């Protein structure tokens, strides 16, 4: 029996490491997908697409509100930074970034740096304002006790799924929060996966549409 114990613990250690998620270097973009992970479709109800200029990606202010809810995940030398843009009720979109820590199959962020899209610019009449993905901009960065946890499911080396129900559940438990509701008056600018009527919030609307009710966030490698 004693001879079997080392093999038993070795097996536990191997399984523990086998469950960890690894993310290859590159740039990943968030899409809204629905269906089985092996045969998913990209939703045509929540339309956004990466903005590529030359060989780089940028945030621009799109006129379609839903397209202003987007996330880039930049992985370089295994360091992970999330860049995101949220549509706001007024005043133009907000943008933010934060370094993320990958533990097991969960990304954790604590205090995003956030700014209004038009702060320190010539104003919303300037259609050429853009922010390069990968360049960390200054902004508002107040301390917060609440952390945001993003559970990842690896589909293949270039694609990852975020289930919004799992996202809500793990953050409720970690931060001792009540069940989330979509509040149009709440400031979601420091939440990466939440924004009024967009991202994971859209599932709180009890939409009967299959693309919403069975939908999830897809991080897909684009470079």
C-alpha positions as CSV (number, residue, x, y, z in Angstrom):
1,X,0.0,0.0,0.0
2,X,2.8,2.4,1.0
3,X,4.4,1.9,-2.4
4,X,1.3,3.2,-4.1
5,X,1.2,6.5,-2.2
6,X,3.9,8.3,-4.2
7,X,2.2,7.3,-7.4
8,X,-1.1,8.5,-6.1
9,X,0.2,12.0,-5.1
10,X,2.2,12.2,-8.4
11,X,-1.1,11.6,-10.2
12,X,-2.8,14.4,-8.3
13,X,0.0,16.8,-9.1
14,X,-0.1,15.9,-12.8
15,X,-3.9,16.4,-13.0
16,X,-3.6,19.7,-11.2
17,X,-1.1,21.0,-13.7
18,X,-3.0,19.5,-16.6
19,X,-6.1,21.6,-15.7
20,X,-4.2,24.9,-16.0
21,X,-5.0,27.1,-18.9
22,X,-2.1,28.5,-21.0
23,X,-2.4,31.3,-23.5
24,X,0.0,31.8,-26.4
25,X,1.4,35.2,-27.1
26,X,-0.6,37.3,-29.5
27,X,-3.6,39.6,-29.7
28,X,-7.1,38.2,-29.0
29,X,-10.4,39.9,-29.7
30,X,-13.8,39.5,-28.1
31,X,-16.8,38.4,-30.2
32,X,-20.3,37.4,-29.1
33,X,-20.8,33.7,-30.1
34,X,-23.5,31.2,-29.6
35,X,-24.0,27.4,-29.8
36,X,-21.7,24.6,-29.1
37,X,-18.0,25.4,-28.8
38,X,-17.1,23.0,-31.6
39,X,-19.7,24.5,-34.0
40,X,-20.3,28.0,-32.7
41,X,-21.6,30.9,-34.8
42,X,-20.7,34.6,-34.4
43,X,-23.8,36.6,-33.6
44,X,-25.1,39.2,-36.1
45,X,-27.1,40.9,-33.3
46,X,-24.0,42.2,-31.4
47,X,-21.7,43.4,-34.1
48,X,-18.2,44.5,-33.4
49,X,-15.0,43.9,-35.2
50,X,-11.3,44.8,-34.7
51,X,-10.1,48.0,-36.2
52,X,-6.8,47.4,-37.9
53,X,-4.6,50.2,-39.4
54,X,-1.4,49.1,-41.1
55,X,-0.3,46.3,-38.8
56,X,-1.7,47.6,-35.5
57,X,-5.2,47.6,-33.8
58,X,-6.9,50.6,-32.5
59,X,-9.9,51.8,-30.5
60,X,-12.0,54.2,-32.5
61,X,-15.4,55.7,-31.6
62,X,-18.0,53.8,-33.6
63,X,-21.4,55.3,-34.3
64,X,-23.1,51.9,-33.6
65,X,-23.5,51.7,-29.8
66,X,-23.0,48.0,-29.6
67,X,-19.8,48.1,-31.5
68,X,-18.3,50.2,-28.7
69,X,-18.4,47.3,-26.3
70,X,-15.2,45.4,-27.1
71,X,-12.2,43.8,-25.5
72,X,-8.7,43.0,-26.7
73,X,-6.4,40.6,-24.8
74,X,-2.7,41.3,-25.4
75,X,-0.3,38.5,-24.4
76,X,3.4,39.2,-24.7
77,X,6.1,37.0,-23.1
78,X,3.2,35.4,-21.2
79,X,2.2,38.8,-19.6
80,X,-1.5,39.5,-20.1
81,X,-3.1,43.0,-20.5
82,X,-6.7,43.5,-21.2
83,X,-7.8,46.7,-23.2
84,X,-11.5,47.4,-23.3
85,X,-14.0,50.0,-24.5
86,X,-17.5,50.6,-23.2
87,X,-20.3,52.6,-24.7
88,X,-21.8,55.1,-22.2
89,X,-25.2,56.7,-21.9
90,X,-23.7,60.1,-22.8
91,X,-20.3,61.7,-23.3
92,X,-18.8,59.2,-25.6
93,X,-17.3,55.8,-24.7
94,X,-15.0,55.0,-21.9
95,X,-11.8,53.0,-22.4
96,X,-9.6,51.1,-19.9
97,X,-6.8,48.7,-19.5
98,X,-5.5,46.4,-16.8
99,X,-2.8,43.8,-16.4
100,X,-4.3,40.4,-15.6
101,X,-3.0,37.5,-13.6
102,X,-3.7,34.0,-14.9
103,X,-4.2,31.4,-12.2
104,X,-5.5,28.0,-13.2
105,X,-8.2,28.8,-15.7
106,X,-9.1,32.2,-14.3
107,X,-7.9,35.7,-15.2
108,X,-8.0,38.2,-12.3
109,X,-7.8,42.0,-12.5
110,X,-8.0,44.4,-9.7
111,X,-7.8,48.1,-10.6
112,X,-8.3,49.1,-14.3
113,X,-7.0,52.4,-15.5
114,X,-10.0,54.2,-17.1
115,X,-10.6,57.4,-19.0
116,X,-13.3,59.0,-21.2
117,X,-12.5,58.5,-24.9
118,X,-12.4,62.2,-25.5
119,X,-10.5,63.3,-22.4
120,X,-7.4,65.3,-23.3
121,X,-8.4,65.6,-26.9
122,X,-10.0,68.2,-29.1
123,X,-13.5,66.9,-28.4
124,X,-16.0,64.6,-30.1
125,X,-15.9,66.5,-33.4
126,X,-12.5,65.0,-34.0
127,X,-13.2,61.8,-35.9
128,X,-9.5,60.8,-36.1
129,X,-9.1,60.1,-32.4
130,X,-7.7,56.6,-31.8
131,X,-5.9,54.6,-29.2
132,X,-3.3,51.9,-30.2
133,X,-3.9,48.5,-28.5
134,X,-0.8,47.7,-26.5
135,X,0.0,51.3,-25.5
136,X,-1.1,51.9,-21.9
137,X,-2.7,55.3,-21.6
138,X,-2.9,57.4,-18.3
139,X,-6.3,57.7,-16.6
140,X,-8.3,57.3,-13.5
141,X,-7.0,54.5,-11.3
142,X,-8.6,54.7,-7.8
143,X,-8.0,51.7,-5.5
144,X,-10.8,49.2,-5.1
145,X,-11.4,46.2,-2.8
146,X,-13.4,44.4,-5.5
147,X,-11.6,42.1,-8.0
148,X,-12.9,40.9,-11.3
149,X,-12.4,37.2,-12.2
150,X,-12.8,36.0,-15.7
151,X,-13.1,32.2,-16.1
152,X,-11.7,30.9,-19.3
153,X,-12.5,27.7,-21.2
154,X,-9.9,26.8,-23.8
155,X,-11.4,25.7,-27.1
156,X,-8.1,25.4,-28.9
157,X,-4.8,27.3,-28.7
158,X,-6.3,30.3,-30.6
159,X,-9.8,30.5,-29.0
160,X,-11.2,30.8,-25.5
161,X,-14.7,30.9,-24.2
162,X,-16.1,33.0,-21.3
163,X,-19.5,31.8,-20.1
164,X,-21.3,34.8,-18.6
165,X,-23.2,32.6,-16.0
166,X,-19.9,31.2,-14.7
167,X,-18.5,34.8,-14.7
168,X,-21.3,36.1,-12.6
169,X,-21.2,33.2,-10.2
170,X,-17.5,33.3,-9.5
171,X,-17.5,37.1,-9.0
172,X,-20.5,36.9,-6.7
173,X,-18.7,34.3,-4.5
174,X,-15.3,36.1,-4.6
175,X,-16.6,39.5,-3.7
176,X,-19.7,38.5,-1.6
177,X,-22.0,40.3,-4.1
178,X,-25.8,39.8,-4.7
179,X,-27.2,38.4,-7.9
180,X,-26.4,41.0,-10.7
181,X,-29.0,43.2,-12.3
182,X,-28.5,45.4,-15.4
183,X,-28.8,48.9,-14.0
184,X,-28.7,51.6,-16.7
185,X,-27.7,54.2,-14.1
186,X,-24.7,52.2,-12.8
187,X,-21.1,53.0,-13.7
188,X,-19.6,49.9,-15.3
189,X,-16.5,51.7,-16.6
190,X,-14.2,49.8,-14.3
191,X,-15.7,46.4,-15.1
192,X,-14.2,44.7,-18.2
193,X,-16.9,42.2,-19.0
194,X,-19.9,44.3,-17.9
195,X,-21.5,47.3,-19.4
196,X,-25.1,48.6,-19.7
197,X,-26.9,46.6,-22.3
198,X,-23.7,45.0,-23.6
199,X,-21.1,42.3,-23.0
200,X,-22.3,39.9,-20.2
201,X,-25.0,42.3,-19.1
202,X,-27.0,41.5,-22.2
203,X,-27.8,38.0,-20.8
204,X,-29.5,39.7,-17.8
205,X,-32.3,41.0,-20.0
206,X,-33.9,37.6,-20.2
207,X,-33.8,37.8,-24.0
208,X,-35.8,35.0,-25.7
209,X,-33.5,35.1,-28.7
210,X,-31.2,32.1,-29.0
211,X,-28.2,34.1,-29.9
212,X,-28.5,35.9,-26.5
213,X,-29.8,33.2,-24.2
214,X,-27.3,30.7,-25.5
215,X,-24.5,33.2,-26.1
216,X,-21.0,33.6,-24.7
217,X,-17.9,35.7,-25.2
218,X,-15.3,34.3,-27.6
219,X,-11.7,35.5,-27.4
220,X,-10.2,34.7,-30.8
221,X,-6.6,35.2,-31.8
222,X,-6.3,37.8,-34.5
223,X,-2.6,38.4,-34.6
